[in-house]
């Protein structure tokens, strides 16, 4: 646990995948072709608290969805990359734009398409119901499955490791 906290203390940016991490991976399609996703409100609050604590939050997802754009806009997440079949170019662009090193970045993914980035970052996190290969390569696995509070766990881990969790929670207690 000490090694995990040491890695988490260095993080200045966390990047989340969407499908399977911020959602349970289900894709709901209406007869009109409209796509629907369910997001967890606890994850959203965690992401807001993390940003308020000074850690940047970004999204890199292979799919493109208006609902993702709207959700990230409502959370105030400025770094949103959609339609990224190859995620590494978005990662490299964001890293360069924010002037960060790999060890200052955490990535949360759930499937093999996330592994190239997960193998580079300072803190690779996956969700409890991730693909078995991803589970092998992650530095840490949440106790919650994707879309069910996993992102909140990541946010709280980072704030705790950086000594900011108590302050983030104090306004609610």
N, C-alpha and C positions, 0 to 999 in steps of 0.2 A: 504494500500500500504506500510505503514511503516513496518508492520509485515513481509510482503513478502521480502522487502529489507533486513531486519535483518536476515532472513533465508538465502537469497541469498549471503549475505556477508560472511557467514561461509563456503561456498561450495569450496572444493578443488578437487572434481571429479564430473563430470556429465556423466551419463550413458544414452545412447540412445537406444531404441528399433529401429529396422529397418523398417519393413513393417508397414505402417500406420503412421510412424513418420518421418523417413528420406525419405520415398517414400509415394505415395498416397495410398498404400495398394494393388495396382493392381499387378498381377503376369502375365507376358507375357511369354508364352511357345512356342518355335518354334517346327516345325515338328520333329526336331532332338532331342527334349527333352531339349534343351538349355533354360535356364531361363534368362529373361531380366528384368531389373528394371530401372526406371528413377529417378535420384537423382537431387536435386536442387543445382545449383552452388553457390547460395547465402548462402545456409546452409553450404556448404563445406568451403567457405571463413570464415564464422562465427566460425566454429570449429577450423580452423587454427589460427584465431586471439585469440580465447579463450585459446588455448594451449600456444600461445606465451605470453599471459598475466599471465601464471602460473597455470592455472587450467587444470588438467588432463581430458582427454576425453576417454570414453570407449563405447563399443557396446556389448549388450547381445541380441541375437536373437534366436528364436526357429528354424528357417529354416537355411539350409546350402546352400551357393551360392558362386560360384567363383567370380561373379560380385561384391558381397559385399567385399570379400577379396581384390580384386583389387582396389575398390574405397577407402577402408580404408587405404590401403597401399599408395595410391596416396596422401592421406591427412595426412599421417604420424601418424595415430592413432594406437598406439601399443597394446591397450587392446581390443582384438576382440574375443568374445566368440560366436561361431555359433553352431547350432544344440542343443540348450539348451531347451529341452521341459520343464524342470523344471529350472527356471532361478535363483532361490535362491542360489544353490551351487556356481554358477559363481560369483554372487554378494558377497557372503561370502569370496570366494577366493581372489577376487580383493580388497575387503576392508582390508583383512588381509595383503596382499602383499604390499599395499600402506600405511599400518598402519594408517587407518582413522577410525573415529567413524561414526555412522549412520548420525549424524547431519551435517557432513562435505560432505555428498554425496547427489547429486540431481539425480533423475531418471525421464526420459521422456518416457511415454508409452501411448498407445491408446486403449488397450483392456483388458479384465478381466484377462488374463494371466500375465499382468504386475502389478496387484494390490498387490500381496504379498510383492514385493519390494517397491512399492509406499507407502505402509502403514508403512514401516520401516524407510525410508530415511528422512533426514532433510528437503528436498524440493522435493515434488512430483508435477510434471508438466504433463499436458496432452495437446493434440492438439484440436483445435476447433471442429473437426469432430469425436471425440472419442466416444466410447460406453458410454451410459448415466450413467452407474454405475461408470465408471472411472471418469467422469466429477464430480460426487458427492464427490469423495475422494481426488481429486487433490487440492493442495494448490493454484495452478494457472493454468489458461487455456490460451493458445496462441490465438491470433486473427486469425492466419492463420491455414488452415488445414494441415494435414500431407503431407510432400513432396512438400509443396508450401511456404517454408520460415519459418515454425514453429521452426525449430532448430536454425535458425539465431536469431529469437526473444529470445529464451532461452539464447543463447550465449551473446547477447547484454544486456539482463537483468542482468546476472551474472557479466559481466564486469562493467556495470553501478553501481550496488550495491557495487562493490568492488573498485570503483573509478578509473577504468582502461579503460573505454570506450573511453574517449576523447583522451588518448594517443594512443590507438589502431587505432582510426580513423585519427589521425593527419598526419600520413604518406600518406594519400590519399587526404588530403585537401590542 
